[in-house]
Amino acid sequence: MKRAGALAAVLAVALAGAGPAVAHTGGSNGYASVAIDGARVRYSLTLWPAALPPAVAEQLRLVRAGNGSSRDRVVAFVRDKVTLIARGRRCEAGPGSLLPITPDVASVTVVVEFGCGADVRDLLIRDDLFDVLGADYHTLARIDGPGTTAQFAFTPESRETRVTLDGAPGGGRGAASFALLGIEHILSGWDHLLFLLGLLLCGGGWLALAKIITAFTLAHSVTLALAVLDVVVLPDRLVEAVIALSIAFVAAENLFPSPVVSRRWLISFGFGLVHGFGFSSALRELGLPTHGLLLSLFGFNAGVEVGQAMVVAVALPALALVRHTRWERRMIWSSSLAILLVGVVLFVERAFF
């Protein structure tokens, strides 16, 4: 058991240092609004300093403090890294500005007006903000034009999208971009993965494991949809704290010979409802219209499921190797104790600090 304690301490320190801010975002997000009006396009980008690399975050804090040179630098990198092309020609970026900053809002919004020379019918949007804001940054964009609304998740791998105003808005490609975002979101959401691993450690036979995974999938899919559609929204702080508590609970239950709840899929379903609210944080603040949001929501949730299936496909064979061996109980104890400590640390941090 000394080895188990050492493993738990190391894992707890390593994961606690990551902090709660990166738990669900799959990196940091910016929210862009692209409004097409005739020959002009208004591009607005909202950024939160706390989620960005230190150098950029410091510039944004200086902007909020009224520093003129920092304001010019922030506006300049948005102008330089966002490219719009209409009718095969690059649209000209205006000088750019900032929306008024208020003390009760932590974000900074940059607005750049682009002139495209003629009425925009077909617009190519390229986002290279990752070169400044980091490889784990994403821009979640809403694109509005006459009779057209589209959404797209810009990532380092998907930097361009095209919108046609007199035809289909490319919804399929937008859904695919959100699916990729969903995969990255679950693979980088290590607290969700710890919860899932804790459930699988003592999941029992294949039928029991299938019930656990299915219950978790159904539960978080329901609350993800409810939260993004603004039907039910819970405070982020409460959601984060309960997610941490769910990690600690399933890990603690693994340490007892007899389970507290005989049907483990009930635990998976109950806490899965809360995890769905955590998943929704990547989409909820974008303010997407309902008729366009459904496709993006479907793509994002499909990506979450694919990412989850990838993790399960790796974890189950590894767990099967030690099933019914003399190492099984020791593996369950050491892993569960480590997960328990991480869950407790996260709960205290998220609930009280």
C-alpha positions in Angstrom: 0.0 0.0 0.0 3.0 2.4 0.3 3.3 2.3 -3.5 -0.4 3.1 -3.8 0.0 6.1 -1.5 3.0 7.4 -3.4 1.2 7.0 -6.8 -1.8 8.9 -5.4 0.3 11.8 -4.1 2.1 12.2 -7.4 -1.1 12.1 -9.5 -2.9 14.5 -7.1 -0.1 17.1 -7.2 0.3 16.9 -11.0 -3.4 17.2 -11.8 -4.2 19.8 -9.1 -1.6 22.1 -10.6 -3.6 22.1 -13.9 -6.4 24.1 -12.2 -10.1 24.1 -12.9 -10.0 26.6 -15.7 -9.0 24.1 -18.4 -11.3 21.3 -17.3 -14.0 21.7 -19.9 -13.0 24.1 -22.5 -10.6 21.9 -24.4 -8.3 24.9 -24.3 -9.3 28.6 -24.4 -12.1 30.0 -26.5 -12.8 33.3 -28.2 -16.3 34.1 -29.5 -16.5 35.8 -32.9 -19.5 37.5 -34.5 -19.3 38.0 -38.3 -22.1 40.3 -39.6 -22.3 40.7 -43.4 -24.1 43.8 -44.7 -23.7 44.6 -48.4 -20.1 45.3 -49.2 -19.1 45.6 -45.5 -18.4 42.9 -42.9 -18.3 43.7 -39.2 -16.0 41.3 -37.3 -16.2 41.2 -33.5 -14.0 39.1 -31.3 -14.5 38.6 -27.5 -11.6 37.3 -25.4 -11.2 36.5 -21.7 -7.7 37.3 -20.3 -7.8 34.5 -17.7 -8.0 31.8 -20.3 -5.2 33.0 -22.6 -1.3 32.7 -22.6 0.3 35.0 -20.0 1.8 37.5 -22.4 -1.6 38.0 -24.2 -3.5 38.0 -20.9 -1.2 40.8 -19.6 -1.8 42.9 -22.8 -5.6 42.5 -22.3 -5.3 43.5 -18.6 -3.4 46.6 -19.7 -6.1 47.3 -22.2 -8.7 47.1 -19.5 -6.6 49.5 -17.4 -6.7 52.1 -20.3 -3.2 51.5 -21.8 -3.3 52.9 -25.3 -0.3 51.1 -26.8 -1.6 47.7 -25.5 -5.0 48.5 -27.1 -3.3 49.2 -30.4 -1.4 45.9 -30.2 -4.5 43.9 -29.5 -6.4 45.5 -32.3 -3.5 45.0 -34.6 -3.1 41.3 -34.1 -6.8 40.7 -34.7 -6.6 42.8 -38.0 -3.5 40.9 -39.0 -4.6 37.3 -38.2 -8.2 37.4 -39.5 -8.5 37.4 -43.3 -11.7 37.9 -45.3 -11.9 37.2 -49.1 -14.9 38.0 -51.2 -15.1 37.6 -55.0 -11.5 36.4 -55.0 -10.2 39.6 -53.5 -9.1 40.3 -50.0 -11.3 42.6 -48.0 -9.6 45.7 -46.6 -9.5 45.9 -42.8 -10.4 49.2 -41.1 -8.5 50.6 -38.1 -10.4 48.6 -35.6 -11.7 49.6 -32.1 -12.7 48.2 -28.8 -16.2 48.1 -27.3 -16.6 50.1 -24.1 -15.1 48.2 -21.1 -17.1 47.8 -18.0 -15.7 46.8 -14.5 -18.3 44.0 -14.1 -17.3 42.2 -17.3 -13.9 40.5 -17.5 -13.8 40.2 -21.3 -12.4 42.5 -24.0 -14.2 42.8 -27.4 -12.3 43.9 -30.5 -14.3 45.2 -33.5 -12.9 45.5 -37.0 -14.9 46.7 -40.0 -13.8 45.2 -43.4 -14.6 46.7 -46.8 -15.0 44.2 -49.6 -15.5 46.6 -52.5 -18.8 45.1 -53.7 -21.8 43.3 -52.2 -20.6 40.1 -50.6 -22.2 36.9 -52.1 -19.5 34.4 -51.2 -17.1 35.0 -48.2 -14.0 33.0 -47.3 -13.0 33.5 -43.6 -9.6 32.5 -42.5 -8.6 32.6 -38.8 -4.9 32.5 -37.8 -5.3 33.8 -34.3 -3.7 30.6 -33.0 -0.3 32.0 -34.1 -0.7 34.5 -31.3 -3.2 33.0 -28.8 -1.7 29.4 -28.7 -2.3 26.0 -30.2 -5.1 25.2 -27.7 -7.1 28.2 -28.6 -10.4 28.0 -30.6 -12.6 30.7 -32.1 -16.3 29.8 -32.0 -17.9 31.9 -34.7 -21.4 33.0 -35.6 -21.7 34.2 -39.2 -24.8 36.3 -40.1 -25.8 37.6 -43.5 -29.0 38.3 -45.4 -31.0 35.1 -45.1 -28.0 33.1 -43.8 -26.8 32.1 -40.4 -23.9 29.7 -39.9 -21.6 28.5 -37.1 -18.0 27.3 -37.3 -15.4 26.3 -34.8 -12.0 27.5 -36.0 -9.1 25.4 -34.8 -5.4 25.2 -35.8 -6.4 22.3 -38.1 -9.6 24.0 -39.4 -8.6 27.6 -40.1 -11.0 28.4 -43.0 -14.6 28.3 -43.9 -16.7 29.6 -46.7 -20.2 31.1 -46.5 -22.4 31.5 -49.6 -25.3 34.0 -49.0 -27.5 32.9 -51.9 -27.2 29.2 -51.2 -26.6 26.6 -48.5 -24.5 28.1 -45.6 -22.1 25.1 -45.4 -23.9 23.7 -42.4 -22.4 20.2 -42.9 -18.9 21.5 -42.7 -19.8 23.7 -39.7 -21.1 20.6 -37.9 -17.9 18.7 -38.7 -15.8 21.5 -37.2 -17.9 21.3 -34.0 -17.5 17.5 -34.0 -13.7 17.9 -34.0 -14.1 20.4 -31.2 -16.1 17.9 -29.3 -13.4 15.2 -29.7 -10.7 17.6 -28.4 -13.0 18.8 -25.6 -13.5 15.3 -24.1 -9.8 14.2 -24.7 -8.5 17.3 -22.9 -11.3 17.3 -20.2 -9.3 15.1 -17.8 -11.8 15.5 -15.0 -14.5 13.9 -17.1 -12.1 11.1 -18.1 -11.1 10.5 -14.4 -14.8 10.1 -13.6 -15.3 7.6 -16.4 -12.2 5.7 -15.5 -13.3 5.5 -11.9 -16.6 4.0 -13.1 -14.8 1.5 -15.3 -12.4 0.3 -12.7 -15.1 -1.7 -10.8 -17.6 -1.9 -13.6 -18.0 -5.7 -13.6 -18.8 -7.7 -16.7 -19.2 -6.5 -20.3 -23.0 -6.0 -19.9 -22.5 -3.9 -16.7 -19.8 -1.8 -18.5 -22.1 -1.3 -21.5 -24.9 0.0 -19.1 -22.5 2.4 -17.4 -21.2 3.9 -20.7 -24.7 4.1 -22.2 -26.2 5.7 -19.1 -23.4 8.3 -19.0 -23.8 9.1 -22.7 -27.6 9.5 -22.5 -27.4 11.6 -19.4 -24.8 14.1 -20.5 -26.4 14.3 -24.0 -29.7 15.4 -22.4 -28.3 18.1 -20.2 -25.9 19.3 -22.8 -28.8 20.0 -25.1 -30.9 21.6 -22.3 -28.1 23.9 -21.2 -27.1 25.0 -24.7 -30.7 25.7 -25.7 -31.0 27.7 -22.4 -33.9 25.5 -21.1 -32.0 24.7 -17.9 -28.8 26.5 -16.9 -26.9 26.0 -13.7 -24.1 28.2 -12.2 -20.7 27.2 -13.6 -19.2 27.1 -10.1 -21.8 24.7 -8.8 -21.4 22.4 -11.9 -17.6 22.4 -11.5 -17.8 21.5 -7.8 -20.3 18.7 -8.3 -18.2 17.2 -11.2 -15.2 17.2 -8.8 -17.4 15.6 -6.1 -18.5 12.9 -8.6 -14.9 12.0 -9.2 -14.3 11.6 -5.5 -17.5 9.6 -5.0 -16.9 6.9 -7.6 -13.3 6.6 -6.5 -14.2 6.2 -2.8 -16.8 3.6 -3.7 -14.1 1.5 -5.4 -12.3 1.3 -2.0 -15.1 -0.6 -0.3 -15.7 -4.4 -0.9 -19.5 -3.8 -1.3 -20.7 -1.0 -3.5 -22.8 1.8 -2.0 -25.1 1.7 -5.0 -25.7 -1.8 -6.3 -26.5 -0.6 -9.9 -23.6 1.4 -10.9 -25.2 2.7 -14.1 -27.5 4.8 -11.8 -24.4 6.6 -10.5 -23.2 7.0 -14.1 -26.6 8.5 -15.2 -27.0 10.7 -12.1 -23.6 12.3 -12.3 -23.7 12.2 -16.1 -26.5 14.8 -16.0 -24.1 17.2 -14.2 -21.2 16.5 -16.6 -23.5 17.5 -19.5 -23.7 21.0 -18.0 -19.9 21.0 -17.9 -19.7 20.1 -21.6 -22.1 22.9 -22.5 -19.7 25.6 -21.5 -17.9 25.5 -24.8 -21.1 26.4 -26.7 -23.5 28.2 -24.4 -22.0 31.7 -24.5 -21.9 31.9 -28.3 -25.5 33.1 -28.6 -26.3 31.0 -31.6 -29.8 31.0 -33.0 -31.8 27.9 -32.3 -32.3 26.8 -36.0 -28.5 26.9 -36.6 -27.5 25.7 -33.1 -29.1 22.3 -33.4 -26.7 21.1 -36.1 -23.7 22.5 -34.3 -25.0 20.9 -31.1 -25.4 17.5 -32.8 -21.9 17.8 -34.3 -20.3 18.7 -30.9 -22.1 15.9 -29.0 -21.1 13.4 -31.7 -17.5 14.5 -31.3 -17.8 14.0 -27.5 -19.1 10.5 -28.0 -16.3 9.6 -30.5 -13.7 10.9 -28.1 -15.2 9.0 -25.2 -15.4 5.8 -27.3 -11.7 6.3 -28.1 -10.8 6.4 -24.4 -13.0 3.4 -23.6 -11.4 1.4 -26.4 -8.0 2.0 -24.9 -9.0 1.6 -21.2 -11.1 -1.6 -21.4 -8.4 -3.9 -23.0 -5.9 -2.5 -20.4 -8.3 -3.3 -17.6 -9.1 -6.7 -19.0 -5.4 -7.6 -18.8 -5.4 -7.5 -15.0 -8.9 -8.8 -14.4 -8.9 -12.0 -12.3 -5.2 -11.7 -11.6 -3.4 -11.1 -8.3 -2.7 -7.6 -9.4 -6.4 -6.6 -9.9 -7.2 -5.5 -6.4 -3.9 -3.6 -6.0 -4.5 -1.8 -9.3 -8.0 -0.8 -8.3 -6.9 0.4 -4.9 -4.0 2.5 -6.0 -5.8 4.0 -9.0 -8.9 4.7 -7.0 -7.0 6.3 -4.1 -5.2 8.6 -6.6 -8.4 9.6 -8.3 -10.1 10.1 -4.9 -7.4 12.6 -3.8 -7.6 14.5 -7.1 -11.4 14.7 -6.7 -11.2 16.0 -3.2 -8.5 18.6 -4.1 -10.6 19.8 -7.0 -13.8 19.9 -5.0 -12.2 22.1 -2.3 -10.6 24.4 -4.9 -13.8 24.8 -6.9 -16.2 25.1 -4.0 -14.3 27.4 -1.7 -11.7 29.3 -3.7 
